[in-house]
Amino acid sequence: GLQSAEGFVRAVEGLRPHLHDLPNSLRGNRIEQVLTLLTGTLAGWEWAQHRGEHRLAAAALQAELVSTTLAVLQAPASVASNRHQTNSAPALAG
């Protein structure tokens, strides 16, 4: 419900101050990358169960997600992202 969403938003926003090694302008993007990674990984994990494929146990998946999330959040900003930061989305061809 709404309370869960509010807690989630607080948790995500709580990450920002801990990303002090990243320029402030890149912190939101890095958090978005992690959320996309988590969503895709969980969806794939659930889909593997439906297909009857071998998958990690839930506890192992949780541990791996923590490790992967920390690695992504703590990775240094690339030289290119520091040089080419922008506030606008690129125009889509079409």
N, C-alpha and C positions, 0 to 999 in steps of 0.2 A: 503494500500500500504506500501511501504518501509518506508515512513515517520512515519506511525503509528507504525510499528514494532520498529523503532529506539526509538520512544517515550516510548514505552512499556519497552524496554530494559533499557532505562535511569531510568524509574520509578522503575523497579525491583531492579536495582543496587543501586538506591537511598535509598532503605530499609536497606541495609547492615550497614551503620553507625549508624542507630537507634537501632540495635540489640546488643548494647554494653554489655548487660548482658550475652550474649552467647559467648562461645569461637569462635574465628574467623573461625576455621575449621568447625564449625557446622552451621554457618550462611547461607551458600548456600543451605545446605540440608533443613533447616527450610523454606527457601523461596520456594524451590521446593515442599515441602509438602503443603504449602499454595496455590500454583498455581494449584496443583492437586486437592485440595479440592474445589477451586473456579470453575475449569473446570467441575468437576463432578457434583457439585451442580447446576450450570447453565444448564448443559445438562439434568439433571433430572427434573429441573423446566420446561424447554421447552418441554420435553417429556410428562410430566404430562398434559400440555395444549393439546397436540395432542391426548392424551388418554381421554380427557374430564374430567380429575380429578380436584378436588379442589386444588388450590395452593395459595401461598401467592401473594398478589399484588406486583408489581414490586418495589414500594417504600419500602414495608416491607422487601422484599427479600434483597434489597440493604442494609438496616439498619442491618439486621441479618448477612449479609456477612461481613460488616465492623466489627461488634462485634466479630464474630467468627475468622476472620482474625487476629484481634488484640490479641485475646486470644491465638491463636496458636503462633504468633510471639513473644509474651511476656512471654510465658511459660518458666520456668527455664529448663535448660538442665538436662537430667536425669543423675543420678550417673553412670549408665551403659554406656551412650554415652560418658561421660567424660573419662571413663576408657578404652573404646574400640574403640576409633576413628581410622579410617583407610582411606587411600587415594585410595585403590583399591577395585573394586567390587568383591563380592564373586563369585567363579566359579559356574556356573549353572550345575546341574546334568543332564546328558543326554546321 
